[in-house]
Amino acid sequence: MVFNSIFSYMSFAIYVVIFLLVYGYVKRIITYKGFNGLSMFILSFSMFYFVVPFIQTFFKLYRDDTSLFTRLLNQISDEEIFLNLFISSICLLLIVFSYKLNFKSKGSEPIQDSINQNVVGKDVLYKKINRITDMVFLVGLGSMIFLIAEVGSLKTYLSLGAMTRGLDKSPTDFIRSSYLQLVTLSVIILVTPYLYLYLYRMKKSKFIIIKFLVSFLFSVLFLFYNQGRAPLIIFFLPFLFTISKRSKKNFLGLVGMFVVGLFLLNYLDAIFQYFAYGNYLVEKNGNFITGFLSEFSYPFTNFSLRNDLIDINGYRYMYDYLIWPLTMIPSSLLNIVGLSKESLISVSTLNTEAYGVLLGVTPTGGIPVDLLTYNYYQFGFVTLIPMCFVIGRILRKLDKIFVFFDNNFAIKIVLYRISFSLITFLNNADISAIVRNRLDVVLLALIIIYIYKKSLKVSLKQKL
C-alpha cells in the first residue's frame, strides 16, 4: 500500500469507515431478511464506486494500463478520486434514504410485513405461467435455431460474439439484416430455466424437468455465443443460491463466489477465444488486483471524467429516456417515418468515442455508461439527484415482492436472478442497451410482477 501524504492517511481512514458501514448495514439486512434487491444493489454499488477508488489510490503498483478507461483513470489525482468517491457516497445515501421513506398513512403495512399467501390459486397460476414459459421458450429456441442455420453451423454461431465485438464491426457482416431481430429475441431463452424450475417446485413433473434441462442447455449455448463473462457467472449464481432452501444466506459466501468468479474470467476468455479462432490461451494478468481493475473500474472512471465527457458530447436532456422504444423497431419500419438506426445514436456510442477523443486514438471496443454517469449525462446533477430517489423507490418495490414471497422458495430463483442482475444495470444503465441486451431480465421482472399481482389479489380476498 502507498501513502504519499497526510491526505492519504485521512482518506484511508474514511475508506475504512465507509467499508465498515456498508458491511454492517448489508450484514444486518441479510441477517434479518436474506439477500434482497437493496443488499445486492449496495454491494454492487460499493464494488464499482468504493472498492475501485480505494485500490486505485493505495495499490498504485498494481494498476492496469491495457484499456482506454484504465489509462485515463491512472491520470486522475488521488484528491480527484477521493472527491468522486465522496459524491458517489452521497448518491448512495440518497438512494437508501429514498428506499426508507414511507409515504403511506399510519396503520398501513410497512415493507417488512409479509402477507400470508400460502394458498393463492396455485393451479390457475401454474397453468398460466406454464403457457407463458412455453411460449417464451419456443420464441427463444426458434430464434437461436434460425440464427445457427443462417451462419451455417453451431461452431460459427458460438464464435459470432468475438467476431462482432468492437465499433468497427457489425452483426450484418455475418447475418442478414432481416435476421437481426432474432439476435434480440434469442436472449429470452435465458428466462426459461428459472421459470421451469419455479414451475417444478410448484408441482413436480418429469415433463417440466425435461423442458428445464433443454432450456438450460440452450441458455448456456446462448451465453457462450454472447461471450459475456459476467452474464455467464450471474446466470449460475441464482441456481447456487436456491440449492438450499434456507431463506438467509451467508454474506462471506457471496464474496467467496465473487472471488472465484473473477479468478475464472481468464479461463472464460480462453474458451471464447477457442470458439472464435480455434486456439486456447489463458492470459496471465499477474495478480488479482490488476484483473479486478481491468474488469470493474470503468463505471468509476466514467463518473470521474463526467465533465470531460460532457464537454465533448454535451448534455442529452433526457433524450436517452425517449429514444429507447425506437431502437427496438426494425430499420425497415423506421424508414417509413423518415428515421434510421444511424440517427438514433445512443449515449454508450458517444461515450466510447469520447474516450477516443481524450486519448487521441480510435476505440475498438465499447465502454458502456454506468448508472450515475448515464443520469448525469442527461442534465448534470439536476437529473442525477432526482433519479437517485427514483432508484430507491424501485428497489423498495422489488423488496416488497421479496417480502411477499418470503417463504415461497419456488419463486426465489426468479427473484435472485433479478436482484443479481442489478450489477449489470449499474455498469450499463443505457435503457436502449438494457431492453435490447437484458430483455430476459426485463421479461422476468414483468412476469414476477404479474405473479405478484395475481397472488396479492387472491390473498387479499382470502383475508376478507
N, C-alpha and C positions, 0 to 999 in steps of 0.2 A: 504494500500500500504506500501511496505517495502523499506526504503532507508538505505543502510549499510555504504556508504562512499561517498566521493566527486565524485567518478566514477559513482555512482548510479544517482546522480543529473545530471551529464553531459550526461549520456546515456538517461535519461528520456527526457531531452531537445531535443536530437537528434531524439528520437522516435516521439515526438510531431511534429517536423519539417517534418519528413517523412510522418506522417499521414495527415498533412495539405497539403503537396504537392500532395499526392495521391488523397485526397478528392477534391482539387481544380482542378487537371487535369482531373479526371474522370467526375466530375460535368460539366466541360467545354465540354467534349466530348458528354455527354448525352444531354446537353442543345442545342447544335447545330446539333447533328447527331442522337440522341437517343441511346439506347443501341446497341452496336455492338461488334464484336469479341475482339477488343483491350480493351474496357472498362471492359468486363466480365473477360478477362484474368488478367488485372491489379488487379481487385477486388479479384479474386480467389487467385492470387499470394500473394497479401498483407495479406489475411487471413492466409495462411499457413506459410509464411516466415517473416511477420512483426508482426501481432497481436499475434501469438503464443509465440514468444520470449518475447514480451512485457509483456504478462500475466505471463509467466513463471518467469520473472525477478522480477516483482513488486507485485505479488499476491502469494507468496510462501505458505501461509497457505491453499490455495485452490487447490494445485497441486493434480493431480490424480496419484495413485500408483497401479493401477489394471492391467496394461498391460506391456508387455516387454519394449516397446519403451518409455512409460512414466517413468518407473523405471530408465532406463538409462539416459533419459533426465534430471531427477532430480539430477543426479550425476555430471552434467556439470556445471562449474562455470559461474557466470554472465559475466565474461570477455570473456570466450569462446563463450557464447551465443551471446554477442554483436559482436564479430568478425565474426561469421557466418551470423548474420543479415547484417553486412556491405558487405560481399561478395555477399549475395543474392541481396542486393540493386544494386550492380554493374551489376549483371546479368540482372536484370530488366531494368536498364538503357541501356544496350547493346541491349536488345530486342526492346525497344521503339526507340532507335536510328536507328536500322536496319529497323524498320517499317516506319520511317520517310524518309529514303533515297529514292530519286527519280532518277533512272538511265536513264530515258527516256530523249530524246532531248527536247530542249526548244520548246514550242508550242504544245507538246503532252498533252493529257488530264490528269490532276492530279487526285489523288484518290477521292477528294471531288467533282469533276464534275460528276453529274449524266447524264445518257443518256436518251433521250426521247424515251420511248418504250411502249407507250400506246397500240399500235396495233402490235402484234408480231406473227401473225398466231395462234391465241388462239385456234381455232377449231382443227387444226392439233396437236398442242402441248397437248391439253386436251385429245384427243383420245390416244396419245402415253403414256402419264403419267397414264391415267386410266388403260390401259392394263398392264403397268409395276406394278402399285399398286395392281391390282387384282392378278397378278402372285405372287408377294411378299406375299400377304395376304393368298393365298392358300398354299404356301410353309410353312409359319409360323404357320398357323392354323393346317395344316395337321401334322406338326412335334409335336405340342402340343397334338393333339388327339392321335397320336401313343404312345407318352410318357405316357399319362394318362391311356391308355389301357394296356401298358406294366406294370405299377406299380399297376394296379387293381382298382383304384378309384381316384376321384378328391382330396379327403382329403389327401391321401397318396402322391399324386403329390405335393400338396401345402406344405407338410412337408419335402420334399426332401432337400430344401435349408438348413435347420437347420441340417439335419442328415448327410449331406455330407461336412459340413464345418470342417476344420482342416486338418493338414498334415497327420494324421493317418487314414483318411477316404477317400474312393474313390467312385465315382458315380457307378463304376462297382459292388459295393456291393449291389446295388439296381436295376441297369439297365444293360442289356446285352451290351457287348462292341460294338456290331453291331449297337446299338441304340444311342451311344454317340454323333455321328454327329448330331442327331436330337436335342440334347441339344443346340448345337451351332446354328443350323438353326432356332430353335424356337424363338431366340431373335429378329429376324427380324420382328416379329409380331408388335413390338413397332414402326416400321416405318409407318405402315398403317394409324393410326388415323390422323397423321399430314398431310399425303398426301391426304386422303379423305376429310379432312377439306379444304385443299388447292383447291382441285377439286370442292368442293361445292361452294366455294367463287368465283371460276371462272364461274361456271354455276350451278344454283340452280336445284337440282334433289332430289326427295324423295328416290329414289333407292340409291343414294350416301349417304344420311343421314342414311339409314338402315345399309349400309356397315360400315359407320363410327361408329355407336353405337355398332355393333357386334365386330369390331376390337378393339374398346376402352375397351369393357368388357374383351376380351381375353388378351389384353395388361395388364390390372390390375391383372388378374389371373397369368400371367407370372411373374409380379413384386412381387406378394406375394410368388410365388414359388421361385424366385431368392433370396428373403428376403434381398435385399439391401435397406437400408433406404434412403440413398442419391439418388440412381436412382429413387426411388418412388417419392420423392419430386421434383426432376429435371424433371420428366416426366410431372407433372402437371403444373409447372411454365409457360411454353410457352402458354398454354391454357389461363391462367390467364392474361398474357400479351397481348393477342390478343382478349380478350373480348371487349375491347375498341379499336376503330380504330385510336386512336391517335398515331402518329409516335414517339412522345417524351414521355418518361416515367420518373417517379419520382425516384430519387436516394434513398431517405429515404424509399420509398415504398418497394423497393427491400430488403433493410436492414431489414425492418419490417417483410417481408415474411420469410427471413432467420431466424430471431429470433424465429418466430412462428414454423417454420420447425424444428429447434433444440429442441424446447420445446416438440414437438410431437415425437421425436425419441424414448423416453422410451415407449410410448404407442404403437408405431410400433413394438418395440421389444416384447412387451407383446402379441401382435396379432400373431407375428411369432411363439412365444413360444407356443401359444394355438394350432396353426396348427400342430406343431411338437409333442407336449407332452400332449395336452388336458387340460392344466391348464393356467389360465390367471393371471399374476402377474406383476404389474408395479413397477419397481425398483426405488427407490428414491435416486438420486445421491447427494442430499443435496443442490446443488446450480448450477447456470448456468455456472459459470467459470470452475468448475471441469468437468462438462459434455462436455463443449467445448474442453478442453484439451484432454479428453479421446477419442474424435472423430477425432480431426483435427491436433494433434501435431506430428503424425508420419512422415510426409514429412520433417518437420524441423529437427526432431530427426535423420532421415536418413542422411541428409546433414551434420549435426553437427558431426556425427560419421563416416563420409565417409572414413577417413584414417584408422580407426579401421576395417571397413568393407573390405577395400581393402587389409589390412594386412592378413585377413582371407581368402578371396576369390580370391584376385589378380585382375588385370585388365582384361577386356573382349575383348579388341582390336576389337571393332565393331562386335563381334560375334553375339550379340543380334539383330543387324540390318540385319544379313544374315539368321538366322535360322527361323525367324517367318513364312515364307511360308511353311516350312516343318512341323511346329506344327499344321497346318490345314489339313494335309494329314492323312488319316486313318492308323492305325498301320499295317494293312494287306498289304497295298501298300508300306509302308516304309520297311517292312521286305524283300520285293523283292530286294531292292537295299542294303540290309545289314544294315539298320538303325532301330532304335526303338524309341518310345516315351521317354523311360528312358534315352537315350543317349543325348536327346535334353533338357538339364537342363536349365531352364530359370533363369534369374538373380533374379527374385522375389523369387524363391525357395531358392536360395543360400543366399539371403538377410535375409530371415526369419531364416534359420539355423544359420547364423552368430550371430543373436541376442541370440540364444540359447547358442552358444559358449561363448559369452561375459558374460552371466549371469549364465552359468553352469546349464541350465535347458533344457528340451525337449519342443520345441514350439508346441502348439496345434492349432494354427491358423496362417494365413498368414499375413505378413507385406509387402505390395506392395512397389515398388520402385518409388519414386516421379520423376518429370521431371529433376531436377538438378542432383540428385544422379544417375539417370539412365545414363545420359550422362557423368558424372564424372567416373562412373564405367568403361566406355569404355577405356579411357586413360587419366584420370585426367583433368586438365584444358586445355590440348591440344585439347580435343574433346568438352569440355563444352563450351568454348568461341565461337568457330565457330557455334555450334548448337544454341546458343543464337541469332546469326544473321539469321540462317535459320528459327527459330521460328518467328522472327519479320517479315520476308518476307511472311511466310504462313499466319500470321494474316492480313497482308496488302492485300493479295489476297482475303481472306474471306471478308474483309470490302469493297473491290472493288465490290463484288457481292451485299453486303448490300446496297451500294450506288446506284447501277444499279436498284435495285428493291425498291427504297426508298418509292415510293407511291403504291407499289403493296402489299396490306395487305393480299392478298391470300397467298403469299409466305413467309410473315414474320413469320408465325407459324413455318415453316421449319427452317428458319434461326435462330430463337430464340432457337429452340431445339438444333441446332448445337453449338451455342455460349454458352448456359448454360451448355452444356456437357464439356466445356473446364475445368471445375472444376475437373471432373473425370479423364481427361487426365493429369492434373497436379499432382494429388495424386497417379496415377498409370500409368506411362508412358511406361511400358513394351509393345512393339509393339505386341508381341505374345498375351498378355492379352487383348490389345485394339481390335485387329482383332477378337479374339475369344469371348470376353465378351461384347464388344461395337460394334459388327458387324452392329447393327441398325444405329448407328451414321455414321459409315463408309459408309454404303449404302446410307443414306440420303445425305451425302456430295457428293457422286458420282452422285446422281440424280439431286442435285441442280446445280452441275457443268454442267450437260447435259442440264438442262433447261436454264441456263445462256448462254451457247454456242449457243444454238438454237435461243434464244431471241436476243442475240447480233448480230448474223448473219443476221437475218431478219431486225433488227433495222438499222444496217449499210447500208443494201441495200435500205431501205426507204429514207435514207439521201442522197443517190447518185442521 
